[in-house]
């Protein structure tokens, strides 16, 4: 199937896709801040530049988009066009995520991953429920936490 946009329009559309300060990130930041947690954004010196860095708890939080990180949920659907390109792109993203998470854990950081499906779509659990789970995990939780939408 051919692309419905000319190359200039497609380029403009793709350049509008945000990599940080997304709506799911804002939802988590607001909910955590309301619960009294303080954090830094986009940890520049850390592997993967985590979305939230909570030094007090030696924890970082990533808010992953289900499409870009190839999550196994209804929000992810491999495009029908240029399938080989998208498979390689998403596989590369997943491998990079795994490598960066391992580096953070080896460096003594605790890693939380929030999937977009936990915040939107039919399987969402909502920002308040996610913030509640994070609030319970941050002070005394384990090394890793993953929050996804309902199965």
N, C-alpha and C positions, 0 to 999 in steps of 0.2 A: 504494500500500500504506500503510495507516495505521500510526502508531507503536504499538508494543506496550506502551509505558509511558505513564502519565498525565503531564501536564506537570510536576508536582512531582518525580516520580521521575526523569524525563529531566533536569531541571535539576540534581538532586543527582548523577546519574551524570556529567554534563558538567562540573560543578564539580570533580570528582575528577581530571580529566585534568590532568596536570602540565605546566607550561611550562618548568620548569628543574629541575635535579637529577634527571633521568630516569635509568633504568637504563643506557641507552647512554652517557650522559655519564659516569656513575660508572665504567663499564668503561674508557673512554678515559683518564679522570683517573688511575685506579689504574695502568694500564699505562704511561702517560707518567711518572708520579711514580716508579715502580719503575726507570725508565731514567735517573733523575736530573734530569728536567726540572721546573722550578718555574714556577708560573703563578698568575694571579689568576683569580677566577671572575666571570662576568657583568659585563664591563667597563662600568661605569655611564656613563662619559663618552664612549663610542664608539657610532657608529651601529649599531643592531641589537643592542646589548648582547651581544657575542659570548660564547659559553659558556666559552671559555678565552682568556686574554690572556697572551702570552709577550713581555713588553716587551724582554727581552734580544735576542730575534730579530726584533723589530718584526713579530710575527705574531699573528694571531687565528685561532681555530678555532671553527667552528659545527658542532654535531651536530644534523642535521636529521632529523625524523621523516618517513618516506616519505609517510604520509597527509597530514599537515598542510602539507607543502611541495610536494605534487603530483609526486612523483618517478615517473619512467617505469620501474617495476619491479613484480614480482608482489605486493609488499606494499601497493601503492596500488590501491584499487578505489573508484570514485566510488559513494557510497550511492545506492540505488535510490529512496529517498524524498527529497523536497525537493531534487531534483537541481539546479535553478537556483540555489538558495541555496548549495549546496556548491561548484558551479562558480565562482560569484562569489567565495566565501570563499577558495578555494584559488588562484584566479587572482590575487586581491589579495595573498595571502601571497607568491606567486612574484614579483610585480612589486615588492613591498617588499624582498624578499631581493636582487633584482637592483640596486635603487636603493641599498640600504645597502652592498652589496659594492662598488659603484662609488665611493661616498663614502669607504670605507676605503682602497681602492686609491689614490684621489686624495690621500688624507692620508698616503701613504707606508707603509701597512700591507700586509703579505702576508696573504692570506686562504686558509685551508684549510676545506674542507667535507667532513664525514664523514656519509654517508647511513646511516640505520638498517639498511638491507639489507646493509651490510657487516658488521654485528654480529649480526644475527638472520635467521632464515628459511633456506630451502634454498640460497640463493646467498651466504651469509655467508662471509667470509674470516677472521673472528675478530679479537678485540681485540688480540692480540699482533702479528698481521700489520699491522693498522692502525697500531699504535704504532711498528712498525718502519719503515713508510713515512713516518710523521710525523717520526721521529727522523732519517731521511735527508734529509727536506725542510727541516726547521727551520734547521739551520746554514747551508746554502748552496743551498737550492732556489730555484725561481722565485717569481714574484709570487703564483701561485695553485696550489692543489692540490685535487683532488676525488677522494675515495675512495668507491667504490660496491661493491656486491656483485658476484660473478662473473656474467658474462652468459650 
